[in-house]
Amino acid sequence: MPTAVNIKKQIQKYGKVNFIKGELTKRDLTLKKFAKQLGISESFMYQLLRDYAKSRRIAKKIEDFLEVPRGSLFPYVLDPVENSEEKSNQNSDKTTRR
C-alpha cells in the first residue's frame, strides 16, 4: 500500500485528477467506467475530483478501491461528522433567541 506522504508528493507533481486517472489506467479503467461502477455520473465524478462537490461515501469508495490511506485523496473524509439533529437544534435555538 502506498504511503500518504508518497501519494501527496505524486498529487503535488501531477495533480489529483491525473493521479487518479493514472491509478485507474493501471487497473484498465477509465473515469467514465469507474463512475458507472460507483453508481454516479461522469460529471459528478469530475466535480468530486476537482473539489466542486463532496461526498464522503463516494470519496471513501474511491480511496478504498485505489488502496490508498484514508484521507490521502479527500482529506474531508477524516473530518468529524456533525450530528444533523444537534446542528438543527442549535439553529432553532438561535432563531428563538431573536
C-alpha positions as CSV (number, residue, x, y, z in Angstrom):
1,M,0.0,0.0,0.0
2,P,1.4,3.4,-0.9
3,T,2.1,5.8,1.9
4,A,0.1,9.0,2.4
5,V,3.4,11.0,2.0
6,N,4.2,9.3,-1.3
7,I,0.7,9.9,-2.6
8,K,0.8,13.6,-1.6
9,K,4.1,14.1,-3.4
10,Q,2.6,12.5,-6.5
11,I,-0.5,14.6,-6.3
12,Q,1.6,17.8,-5.9
13,K,3.6,16.7,-9.0
14,Y,0.7,15.5,-11.3
15,G,-2.5,16.8,-9.7
16,K,-5.2,14.7,-8.0
17,V,-7.2,14.1,-11.3
18,N,-4.1,12.8,-13.1
19,F,-3.0,10.7,-10.2
20,I,-6.4,9.0,-10.0
21,K,-6.6,8.6,-13.8
22,G,-3.2,7.0,-13.7
23,E,-4.2,4.6,-11.0
24,L,-7.4,3.7,-12.9
25,T,-5.4,3.2,-16.1
26,K,-3.2,0.7,-14.2
27,R,-6.4,-1.2,-13.5
28,D,-7.7,-0.9,-17.1
29,L,-10.5,1.5,-16.2
30,T,-11.5,4.9,-17.4
31,L,-13.1,7.6,-15.2
32,K,-16.4,7.0,-17.1
33,K,-16.3,3.3,-16.4
34,F,-15.3,3.8,-12.8
35,A,-18.0,6.4,-12.2
36,K,-20.6,3.9,-13.6
37,Q,-19.2,1.2,-11.3
38,L,-19.7,3.6,-8.3
39,G,-23.2,4.4,-9.5
40,I,-22.5,8.1,-10.2
41,S,-22.4,10.2,-13.3
42,E,-19.1,11.1,-15.1
43,S,-19.8,14.8,-14.5
44,F,-20.3,14.2,-10.7
45,M,-17.0,12.2,-10.7
46,Y,-15.2,15.2,-12.2
47,Q,-16.9,17.5,-9.7
48,L,-15.6,15.3,-6.8
49,L,-12.1,15.2,-8.2
50,R,-11.9,18.9,-8.7
51,D,-13.4,19.5,-5.2
52,Y,-16.5,21.3,-6.6
53,A,-18.7,18.7,-4.9
54,K,-18.2,16.5,-1.8
55,S,-19.4,13.0,-0.9
56,R,-17.8,11.2,2.0
57,R,-19.4,7.9,0.8
58,I,-18.0,8.1,-2.7
59,A,-14.7,9.5,-1.6
60,K,-14.2,6.6,0.8
61,K,-15.1,4.2,-2.0
62,I,-12.6,5.8,-4.3
63,E,-9.8,5.6,-1.7
64,D,-10.7,2.0,-0.8
65,F,-10.7,0.9,-4.4
66,L,-7.4,2.6,-5.1
67,E,-6.0,1.1,-1.9
68,V,-4.7,4.5,-0.6
69,P,-4.7,5.6,3.0
70,R,-8.0,7.1,4.2
71,G,-8.0,10.9,3.7
72,S,-4.9,11.0,1.4
73,L,-7.0,12.0,-1.7
74,F,-10.0,13.5,0.0
75,P,-8.9,14.9,3.4
76,Y,-12.5,15.9,4.3
77,V,-13.4,12.2,4.9
78,L,-11.4,12.4,8.1
79,D,-13.3,15.5,9.4
80,P,-15.7,14.7,12.2
81,V,-19.3,14.4,11.1
82,E,-21.7,16.8,12.7
83,N,-24.8,15.3,14.2
84,S,-27.5,16.9,12.0
85,E,-30.1,16.8,14.8
86,E,-27.7,18.5,17.1
87,K,-27.0,21.2,14.5
88,S,-30.7,21.6,13.8
89,N,-31.4,22.2,17.5
90,Q,-28.6,24.8,17.7
91,N,-30.0,26.6,14.7
92,S,-33.5,26.6,16.2
93,D,-32.1,28.0,19.5
94,K,-30.5,30.9,17.6
95,T,-33.8,31.8,15.9
96,T,-35.8,31.7,19.1
97,R,-33.4,34.0,20.9
98,R,-34.1,36.8,18.5
